[in-house]
């Protein structure tokens, strides 16, 4: 699904989304990659062109699949909640779930499949612990709407909001080792890695995690 913000932050030179470039930098060139919820194929195209990966994609919407095929990307229609069980262990070097885990019905099960199917998993998601979200809930008494959470409460595809700290705890629960973790601020830039988790949770607009099985 790769649920986008209304105005996704992009690199001024390439026009690519900054979070997609962050994900791409985590992938070794020439790797076998599965992008789950790949949307219109923008991330897969970056990985193909910049990292020369052998990439595949799964997308739930027919419109997204058609957009991917128009870019020459090998993508099939499928659902992360129901179709990942059909993939064998270690079928890919990297399995990517970008801005999608909050829209799945069973995030823990989906994450376990990512770690089984891929030697490494990359997960990115909007951080529901960001200070703007807390402000909207605590002071305005309203469900938040931000650049990374642009939907109204009644039409959002997001059904399992989580914070960066929530996701870190889930990783511990499923036995995932965090090889790299990055919190991006509202400008799409990484927050300093030396800061404690609670600062990331407060200032991070989204989280990007590179994981592997322990």
DRENPA-3360 file (N, C-alpha, C; in nm, 2 decimals, always signed):
BEGIN
1 = XXXXXXXX = +0.08/-0.12/+0.00/+0.00/+0.00/+0.00/+0.08/+0.13/+0.00 ~ +0.20/+0.13/+0.08/+0.28/+0.25/+0.08/+0.20/+0.38/+0.09 ~ +0.12/+0.38/+0.19/+0.02/+0.49/+0.21/+0.10/+0.62/+0.22 ~ +0.08/+0.71/+0.13/+0.16/+0.83/+0.12/+0.10/+0.94/+0.20 ~ +0.19/+1.04/+0.24/+0.14/+1.16/+0.30/+0.08/+1.24/+0.18 ~ +0.00/+1.34/+0.22/-0.06/+1.43/+0.12/+0.04/+1.50/+0.03 ~ +0.15/+1.55/+0.10/+0.26/+1.61/+0.03/+0.39/+1.55/+0.08 ~ +0.42/+1.43/+0.03/+0.54/+1.36/+0.07/+0.67/+1.44/+0.05;
9 = XXXXXXXX = +0.75/+1.45/+0.15/+0.88/+1.52/+0.14/+0.97/+1.46/+0.04 ~ +1.02/+1.54/-0.05/+1.11/+1.48/-0.16/+1.24/+1.55/-0.16 ~ +1.34/+1.48/-0.22/+1.47/+1.53/-0.25/+1.46/+1.63/-0.36 ~ +1.53/+1.75/-0.34/+1.51/+1.86/-0.43/+1.58/+1.83/-0.56 ~ +1.68/+1.74/-0.56/+1.76/+1.71/-0.69/+1.69/+1.60/-0.77 ~ +1.65/+1.49/-0.70/+1.59/+1.37/-0.77/+1.44/+1.37/-0.77 ~ +1.38/+1.44/-0.68/+1.23/+1.43/-0.67/+1.18/+1.31/-0.60 ~ +1.27/+1.22/-0.55/+1.23/+1.10/-0.48/+1.19/+1.13/-0.34;
17 = XXXXXXXX = +1.10/+1.06/-0.28/+1.06/+1.07/-0.14/+1.18/+1.04/-0.05 ~ +1.20/+1.13/+0.05/+1.32/+1.11/+0.14/+1.32/+0.98/+0.22 ~ +1.20/+0.94/+0.26/+1.19/+0.81/+0.33/+1.23/+0.69/+0.24 ~ +1.19/+0.70/+0.11/+1.23/+0.60/+0.02/+1.38/+0.59/+0.00 ~ +1.44/+0.71/-0.01/+1.59/+0.71/-0.03/+1.66/+0.65/+0.10 ~ +1.60/+0.68/+0.22/+1.65/+0.62/+0.34/+1.65/+0.47/+0.33 ~ +1.53/+0.42/+0.29/+1.51/+0.27/+0.28/+1.61/+0.22/+0.18 ~ +1.62/+0.28/+0.06/+1.71/+0.23/-0.04/+1.86/+0.22/+0.00;
25 = XXXXXXXX = +1.90/+0.32/+0.09/+2.04/+0.32/+0.13/+2.07/+0.20/+0.23 ~ +1.96/+0.14/+0.28/+1.98/+0.02/+0.37/+1.99/-0.11/+0.29 ~ +1.97/-0.11/+0.16/+1.97/-0.23/+0.08/+2.10/-0.24/+0.00 ~ +2.16/-0.36/+0.01/+2.28/-0.39/-0.06/+2.26/-0.40/-0.21 ~ +2.34/-0.35/-0.29/+2.32/-0.36/-0.44/+2.32/-0.51/-0.48 ~ +2.23/-0.53/-0.58/+2.22/-0.66/-0.64/+2.14/-0.76/-0.55 ~ +2.07/-0.72/-0.45/+2.00/-0.81/-0.36/+1.86/-0.85/-0.42 ~ +1.81/-0.96/-0.37/+1.67/-1.00/-0.40/+1.58/-0.93/-0.30;
33 = XXXXXXXX = +1.48/-0.86/-0.35/+1.40/-0.77/-0.27/+1.25/-0.80/-0.30 ~ +1.17/-0.81/-0.19/+1.03/-0.81/-0.20/+0.97/-0.69/-0.13 ~ +0.90/-0.61/-0.20/+0.83/-0.49/-0.15/+0.69/-0.52/-0.13 ~ +0.64/-0.52/+0.00/+0.51/-0.56/+0.03/+0.42/-0.43/+0.04 ~ +0.31/-0.42/-0.03/+0.24/-0.30/-0.03/+0.31/-0.19/-0.11 ~ +0.35/-0.22/-0.23/+0.44/-0.14/-0.30/+0.38/-0.02/-0.37 ~ +0.24/+0.00/-0.36/+0.18/+0.11/-0.42/+0.20/+0.12/-0.57 ~ +0.24/+0.24/-0.61/+0.26/+0.26/-0.76/+0.40/+0.22/-0.80;
41 = XXXXXXXX = +0.48/+0.16/-0.71/+0.61/+0.11/-0.75/+0.72/+0.21/-0.74 ~ +0.70/+0.32/-0.68/+0.80/+0.42/-0.67/+0.93/+0.38/-0.60 ~ +0.91/+0.31/-0.49/+1.03/+0.26/-0.41/+1.10/+0.15/-0.49 ~ +1.02/+0.06/-0.55/+1.08/-0.05/-0.63/+1.16/+0.00/-0.74 ~ +1.11/+0.11/-0.81/+1.18/+0.17/-0.92/+1.31/+0.23/-0.87 ~ +1.31/+0.30/-0.76/+1.44/+0.35/-0.70/+1.54/+0.24/-0.68 ~ +1.49/+0.13/-0.62/+1.58/+0.02/-0.59/+1.63/-0.05/-0.71 ~ +1.55/-0.06/-0.81/+1.60/-0.11/-0.94/+1.70/-0.02/-1.01;
49 = XXXXXXXX = +1.68/+0.11/-1.01/+1.76/+0.20/-1.08/+1.89/+0.24/-1.00 ~ +1.88/+0.25/-0.87/+1.99/+0.29/-0.79/+2.07/+0.18/-0.73 ~ +2.01/+0.07/-0.70/+2.07/-0.04/-0.63/+2.08/-0.17/-0.71 ~ +2.02/-0.17/-0.83/+2.02/-0.28/-0.92/+1.98/-0.41/-0.86 ~ +1.87/-0.40/-0.79/+1.82/-0.52/-0.72/+1.73/-0.60/-0.81 ~ +1.72/-0.73/-0.77/+1.62/-0.82/-0.83/+1.49/-0.81/-0.75 ~ +1.40/-0.71/-0.79/+1.29/-0.68/-0.71/+1.16/-0.73/-0.75 ~ +1.08/-0.77/-0.65/+0.94/-0.81/-0.68/+0.85/-0.73/-0.58;
57 = XXXXXXXX = +0.72/-0.73/-0.62/+0.63/-0.65/-0.53/+0.49/-0.72/-0.52 ~ +0.43/-0.68/-0.40/+0.29/-0.72/-0.38/+0.21/-0.60/-0.35 ~ +0.10/-0.58/-0.41/+0.01/-0.46/-0.39/-0.13/-0.51/-0.39 ~ -0.21/-0.45/-0.30/-0.35/-0.50/-0.28/-0.44/-0.43/-0.38 ~ -0.41/-0.31/-0.43/-0.50/-0.24/-0.52/-0.47/-0.27/-0.67 ~ -0.57/-0.29/-0.75/-0.55/-0.31/-0.89/-0.48/-0.19/-0.96 ~ -0.52/-0.07/-0.91/-0.46/+0.05/-0.97/-0.31/+0.06/-0.95 ~ -0.27/+0.02/-0.83/-0.13/+0.01/-0.80/-0.05/-0.09/-0.88;
65 = XXXXXXXX = -0.11/-0.21/-0.89/-0.05/-0.31/-0.97/-0.03/-0.26/-1.12 ~ -0.14/-0.20/-1.17/-0.13/-0.15/-1.31/-0.02/-0.04/-1.33 ~ -0.01/+0.04/-1.23/+0.10/+0.15/-1.23/+0.24/+0.08/-1.23 ~ +0.25/-0.02/-1.15/+0.38/-0.09/-1.14/+0.41/-0.16/-1.27 ~ +0.32/-0.23/-1.33/+0.34/-0.30/-1.45/+0.38/-0.20/-1.57 ~ +0.32/-0.08/-1.56/+0.35/+0.02/-1.66/+0.49/+0.07/-1.65 ~ +0.55/+0.06/-1.53/+0.69/+0.09/-1.51/+0.79/-0.03/-1.54 ~ +0.73/-0.14/-1.58/+0.81/-0.26/-1.60/+0.85/-0.33/-1.48;
73 = XXXXXXXX = +0.77/-0.32/-1.37/+0.81/-0.38/-1.24/+0.72/-0.51/-1.23 ~ +0.79/-0.62/-1.18/+0.72/-0.75/-1.16/+0.64/-0.74/-1.03 ~ +0.51/-0.71/-1.04/+0.43/-0.69/-0.92/+0.30/-0.77/-0.94 ~ +0.26/-0.84/-0.83/+0.13/-0.92/-0.83/+0.03/-0.86/-0.73 ~ -0.09/-0.88/-0.75/-0.19/-0.84/-0.66/-0.20/-0.93/-0.54 ~ -0.19/-0.88/-0.42/-0.20/-0.96/-0.30/-0.22/-0.88/-0.17 ~ -0.24/-0.96/-0.06/-0.27/-0.90/+0.06/-0.17/-0.94/+0.17 ~ -0.10/-0.85/+0.23/+0.00/-0.88/+0.33/-0.05/-0.97/+0.44;
81 = XXXXXXXX = -0.18/-0.95/+0.48/-0.24/-1.03/+0.59/-0.27/-1.17/+0.56 ~ -0.28/-1.20/+0.43/-0.33/-1.34/+0.39/-0.23/-1.41/+0.30 ~ -0.14/-1.34/+0.23/-0.06/-1.41/+0.13/+0.08/-1.44/+0.16 ~ +0.13/-1.38/+0.27/+0.27/-1.40/+0.30/+0.31/-1.54/+0.35 ~ +0.21/-1.61/+0.40/+0.23/-1.75/+0.45/+0.27/-1.84/+0.33 ~ +0.24/-1.81/+0.21/+0.27/-1.89/+0.09/+0.42/-1.88/+0.05 ~ +0.49/-1.78/+0.11/+0.63/-1.77/+0.06/+0.72/-1.85/+0.15 ~ +0.82/-1.92/+0.09/+0.92/-2.00/+0.16/+1.01/-1.92/+0.25;
89 = XXXXXXXX = +1.08/-1.98/+0.34/+1.18/-1.92/+0.43/+1.29/-1.87/+0.34 ~ +1.35/-1.75/+0.38/+1.47/-1.70/+0.32/+1.46/-1.69/+0.17 ~ +1.34/-1.65/+0.12/+1.32/-1.64/-0.02/+1.39/-1.51/-0.08 ~ +1.41/-1.41/+0.01/+1.46/-1.29/-0.04/+1.57/-1.24/+0.06 ~ +1.66/-1.15/+0.01/+1.76/-1.09/+0.10/+1.70/-0.98/+0.19 ~ +1.60/-0.91/+0.13/+1.53/-0.80/+0.20/+1.38/-0.81/+0.17 ~ +1.30/-0.80/+0.28/+1.16/-0.78/+0.26/+1.12/-0.64/+0.32 ~ +1.06/-0.56/+0.24/+1.03/-0.42/+0.28/+0.88/-0.40/+0.30;
97 = XXXXXXXX = +0.85/-0.34/+0.41/+0.71/-0.30/+0.44/+0.72/-0.15/+0.47 ~ +0.69/-0.07/+0.37/+0.71/+0.08/+0.38/+0.57/+0.15/+0.40 ~ +0.56/+0.21/+0.52/+0.43/+0.29/+0.55/+0.31/+0.20/+0.54 ~ +0.32/+0.08/+0.58/+0.20/-0.01/+0.55/+0.17/-0.09/+0.68 ~ +0.26/-0.11/+0.77/+0.23/-0.20/+0.88/+0.11/-0.16/+0.97 ~ +0.09/-0.02/+0.97/-0.02/+0.03/+1.05/-0.16/+0.00/+0.98 ~ -0.16/-0.04/+0.86/-0.28/-0.07/+0.78/-0.31/-0.22/+0.78 ~ -0.22/-0.30/+0.84/-0.25/-0.45/+0.84/-0.34/-0.48/+0.96;
105 = XXXXXXXX = -0.41/-0.60/+0.94/-0.50/-0.64/+1.05/-0.42/-0.71/+1.16 ~ -0.31/-0.78/+1.12/-0.23/-0.85/+1.22/-0.08/-0.81/+1.21 ~ -0.04/-0.69/+1.26/+0.09/-0.64/+1.25/+0.20/-0.74/+1.30 ~ +0.17/-0.80/+1.41/+0.27/-0.89/+1.47/+0.30/-1.01/+1.38 ~ +0.19/-1.07/+1.33/+0.20/-1.19/+1.24/+0.27/-1.15/+1.11 ~ +0.24/-1.03/+1.06/+0.30/-0.98/+0.93/+0.45/-0.96/+0.96 ~ +0.49/-0.90/+1.07/+0.63/-0.88/+1.10/+0.70/-1.02/+1.11 ~ +0.64/-1.12/+1.17/+0.70/-1.25/+1.18/+0.73/-1.31/+1.05;
113 = XXXXXXXX = +0.63/-1.29/+0.95/+0.65/-1.34/+0.82/+0.76/-1.27/+0.75 ~ +0.77/-1.14/+0.77/+0.88/-1.06/+0.70/+1.02/-1.12/+0.74 ~ +1.03/-1.15/+0.87/+1.16/-1.20/+0.93/+1.19/-1.34/+0.88 ~ +1.08/-1.42/+0.85/+1.10/-1.55/+0.80/+1.13/-1.56/+0.65 ~ +1.06/-1.47/+0.57/+1.08/-1.47/+0.43/+1.21/-1.41/+0.39 ~ +1.25/-1.31/+0.46/+1.37/-1.24/+0.42/+1.48/-1.26/+0.52 ~ +1.61/-1.25/+0.47/+1.72/-1.25/+0.56/+1.72/-1.12/+0.65 ~ +1.67/-1.02/+0.59/+1.65/-0.89/+0.66/+1.52/-0.83/+0.62;
121 = XXXXXXXX = +1.47/-0.75/+0.71/+1.34/-0.68/+0.69/+1.36/-0.53/+0.71 ~ +1.30/-0.45/+0.63/+1.30/-0.30/+0.65/+1.15/-0.26/+0.67 ~ +1.13/-0.19/+0.78/+0.99/-0.15/+0.81/+0.99/+0.00/+0.84 ~ +0.90/+0.08/+0.78/+0.89/+0.22/+0.81/+0.74/+0.25/+0.84 ~ +0.72/+0.35/+0.92/+0.58/+0.37/+0.97/+0.57/+0.51/+1.03 ~ +0.45/+0.57/+1.02/+0.43/+0.70/+1.09/+0.43/+0.68/+1.24 ~ +0.49/+0.77/+1.31/+0.50/+0.76/+1.46/+0.38/+0.83/+1.53 ~ +0.30/+0.75/+1.59/+0.18/+0.81/+1.66/+0.22/+0.88/+1.79;
129 = XXXXXXXX = +0.35/+0.87/+1.83/+0.39/+0.93/+1.95/+0.45/+1.07/+1.93 ~ +0.45/+1.12/+1.80/+0.51/+1.25/+1.77/+0.44/+1.36/+1.85 ~ +0.51/+1.47/+1.88/+0.45/+1.57/+1.97/+0.33/+1.63/+1.91 ~ +0.32/+1.64/+1.77/+0.20/+1.70/+1.71/+0.08/+1.62/+1.73 ~ +0.10/+1.48/+1.73/-0.01/+1.39/+1.75/-0.06/+1.40/+1.90 ~ +0.04/+1.41/+1.99/+0.00/+1.43/+2.13/-0.07/+1.56/+2.15 ~ -0.03/+1.66/+2.09/-0.09/+1.79/+2.10/-0.24/+1.79/+2.06 ~ -0.26/+1.73/+1.94/-0.40/+1.72/+1.89/-0.49/+1.64/+1.98;
137 = XXXXXXXX = -0.44/+1.53/+2.03/-0.52/+1.45/+2.13/-0.54/+1.51/+2.26 ~ -0.42/+1.57/+2.32/-0.43/+1.61/+2.45/-0.49/+1.75/+2.47 ~ -0.47/+1.84/+2.37/-0.52/+1.98/+2.39/-0.63/+2.01/+2.30 ~ -0.64/+1.96/+2.18/-0.75/+1.98/+2.09/-0.86/+1.88/+2.11 ~ -0.83/+1.77/+2.16/-0.93/+1.66/+2.18/-0.98/+1.61/+2.05 ~ -0.89/+1.61/+1.95/-0.92/+1.56/+1.81/-0.83/+1.45/+1.77 ~ -0.87/+1.36/+1.69/-0.78/+1.27/+1.62/-0.69/+1.35/+1.53 ~ -0.56/+1.31/+1.54/-0.46/+1.40/+1.47/-0.46/+1.38/+1.32;
145 = XXXXXXXX = -0.43/+1.49/+1.25/-0.40/+1.48/+1.11/-0.27/+1.56/+1.08 ~ -0.17/+1.48/+1.03/-0.04/+1.54/+1.00/+0.00/+1.50/+0.86 ~ +0.12/+1.54/+0.82/+0.16/+1.51/+0.68/+0.18/+1.36/+0.66 ~ +0.22/+1.29/+0.77/+0.23/+1.14/+0.76/+0.10/+1.07/+0.80 ~ +0.00/+1.14/+0.86/-0.13/+1.09/+0.89/-0.23/+1.18/+0.84 ~ -0.25/+1.18/+0.70/-0.33/+1.29/+0.64/-0.48/+1.26/+0.64 ~ -0.53/+1.14/+0.69/-0.66/+1.10/+0.68/-0.75/+1.14/+0.80 ~ -0.88/+1.16/+0.78/-0.97/+1.18/+0.89/-1.00/+1.05/+0.95;
153 = XXXXXXXX = -1.04/+1.05/+1.08/-1.06/+0.93/+1.15/-1.16/+0.84/+1.08 ~ -1.26/+0.89/+1.01/-1.36/+0.81/+0.95/-1.33/+0.75/+0.81 ~ -1.22/+0.79/+0.75/-1.18/+0.73/+0.62/-1.04/+0.68/+0.61 ~ -0.97/+0.67/+0.73/-0.83/+0.63/+0.73/-0.82/+0.48/+0.71 ~ -0.72/+0.44/+0.63/-0.69/+0.30/+0.61/-0.61/+0.24/+0.73 ~ -0.56/+0.33/+0.81/-0.47/+0.29/+0.93/-0.56/+0.24/+1.04 ~ -0.53/+0.12/+1.08/-0.62/+0.05/+1.18/-0.54/+0.02/+1.31 ~ -0.40/+0.02/+1.30/-0.32/-0.02/+1.41/-0.21/+0.09/+1.43;
161 = XXXXXXXX = -0.24/+0.20/+1.48/-0.14/+0.31/+1.51/-0.04/+0.26/+1.61 ~ +0.09/+0.30/+1.59/+0.19/+0.26/+1.69/+0.29/+0.37/+1.70 ~ +0.36/+0.37/+1.81/+0.47/+0.47/+1.83/+0.60/+0.40/+1.81 ~ +0.71/+0.48/+1.80/+0.84/+0.42/+1.78/+0.87/+0.32/+1.90 ~ +0.84/+0.36/+2.02/+0.86/+0.28/+2.14/+0.78/+0.15/+2.13 ~ +0.65/+0.16/+2.08/+0.57/+0.04/+2.07/+0.64/-0.06/+1.97 ~ +0.69/-0.01/+1.86/+0.75/-0.09/+1.76/+0.88/-0.16/+1.81 ~ +0.96/-0.08/+1.89/+1.08/-0.14/+1.95/+1.04/-0.26/+2.04;
169 = XXXXXXXX = +0.93/-0.24/+2.12/+0.89/-0.35/+2.20/+0.84/-0.47/+2.12 ~ +0.77/-0.44/+2.01/+0.73/-0.55/+1.93/+0.85/-0.63/+1.87 ~ +0.95/-0.56/+1.83/+1.07/-0.62/+1.78/+1.13/-0.72/+1.89 ~ +1.13/-0.67/+2.01/+1.18/-0.76/+2.12/+1.10/-0.88/+2.14 ~ +0.96/-0.86/+2.12/+0.87/-0.97/+2.15/+0.88/-1.08/+2.04 ~ +0.91/-1.04/+1.92/+0.92/-1.14/+1.81/+1.06/-1.19/+1.79 ~ +1.16/-1.14/+1.87/+1.29/-1.18/+1.86/+1.37/-1.12/+1.74 ~ +1.33/-1.00/+1.70/+1.40/-0.93/+1.59/+1.52/-0.85/+1.64;
177 = XXXXXXXX = +1.63/-0.86/+1.57/+1.75/-0.78/+1.61/+1.75/-0.65/+1.52 ~ +1.76/-0.54/+1.59/+1.77/-0.41/+1.51/+1.91/-0.38/+1.47 ~ +1.93/-0.39/+1.34/+2.07/-0.36/+1.29/+2.08/-0.21/+1.27 ~ +1.97/-0.14/+1.24/+1.98/+0.00/+1.22/+1.84/+0.06/+1.25 ~ +1.83/+0.17/+1.31/+1.70/+0.23/+1.34/+1.72/+0.38/+1.32 ~ +1.63/+0.44/+1.25/+1.64/+0.59/+1.22/+1.50/+0.65/+1.24 ~ +1.50/+0.76/+1.31/+1.38/+0.84/+1.33/+1.40/+0.97/+1.24 ~ +1.30/+0.99/+1.16/+1.30/+1.11/+1.07/+1.21/+1.22/+1.13;
185 = XXXXXXXX = +1.26/+1.34/+1.12/+1.18/+1.45/+1.17/+1.08/+1.49/+1.07 ~ +1.00/+1.60/+1.10/+0.90/+1.64/+1.01/+0.95/+1.69/+0.88 ~ +1.08/+1.73/+0.87/+1.15/+1.77/+0.75/+1.21/+1.65/+0.67 ~ +1.19/+1.53/+0.72/+1.24/+1.41/+0.65/+1.39/+1.39/+0.68 ~ +1.45/+1.46/+0.78/+1.59/+1.44/+0.81/+1.61/+1.35/+0.93 ~ +1.71/+1.27/+0.93/+1.73/+1.18/+1.05/+1.76/+1.26/+1.18 ~ +1.71/+1.21/+1.29/+1.73/+1.27/+1.42/+1.86/+1.20/+1.47 ~ +1.94/+1.28/+1.54/+2.07/+1.22/+1.59/+2.06/+1.09/+1.66;
193 = XXXXXXXX = +2.14/+0.99/+1.63/+2.13/+0.86/+1.68/+2.16/+0.85/+1.83 ~ +2.24/+0.95/+1.88/+2.28/+0.94/+2.02/+2.17/+0.98/+2.12 ~ +2.06/+1.03/+2.07/+1.95/+1.06/+2.16/+1.87/+0.94/+2.20 ~ +1.82/+0.94/+2.33/+1.75/+0.83/+2.38/+1.61/+0.80/+2.31 ~ +1.56/+0.68/+2.33/+1.44/+0.64/+2.26/+1.32/+0.74/+2.28 ~ +1.31/+0.79/+2.41/+1.19/+0.88/+2.43/+1.20/+1.01/+2.35 ~ +1.32/+1.06/+2.32/+1.33/+1.17/+2.23/+1.29/+1.14/+2.09 ~ +1.34/+1.03/+2.04/+1.29/+0.98/+1.91/+1.14/+0.97/+1.90;
201 = XXXXXXXX = +1.09/+0.92/+2.01/+0.94/+0.90/+2.02/+0.86/+1.03/+2.02 ~ +0.93/+1.13/+2.07/+0.86/+1.26/+2.08/+0.88/+1.35/+1.95 ~ +1.00/+1.34/+1.89/+1.03/+1.43/+1.78/+1.03/+1.36/+1.65 ~ +1.03/+1.22/+1.65/+1.03/+1.15/+1.52/+0.90/+1.15/+1.45 ~ +0.89/+1.20/+1.33/+0.77/+1.20/+1.25/+0.74/+1.06/+1.20 ~ +0.85/+0.98/+1.17/+0.83/+0.84/+1.13/+0.96/+0.77/+1.17 ~ +0.94/+0.63/+1.17/+1.06/+0.55/+1.21/+1.09/+0.46/+1.09 ~ +1.22/+0.43/+1.07/+1.27/+0.33/+0.97/+1.36/+0.24/+1.04;
209 = XXXXXX = +1.33/+0.11/+1.03/+1.41/+0.00/+1.10/+1.46/-0.10/+1.00 ~ +1.58/-0.14/+1.02/+1.64/-0.25/+0.95/+1.66/-0.36/+1.05 ~ +1.59/-0.48/+1.02/+1.58/-0.59/+1.12/+1.64/-0.72/+1.06 ~ +1.67/-0.81/+1.15/+1.71/-0.95/+1.11/+1.67/-1.04/+1.23 ~ +1.65/-1.17/+1.19/+1.62/-1.26/+1.30/+1.74/-1.28/+1.39 ~ +1.71/-1.30/+1.52/+1.82/-1.33/+1.61/+1.88/-1.47/+1.59;
% end
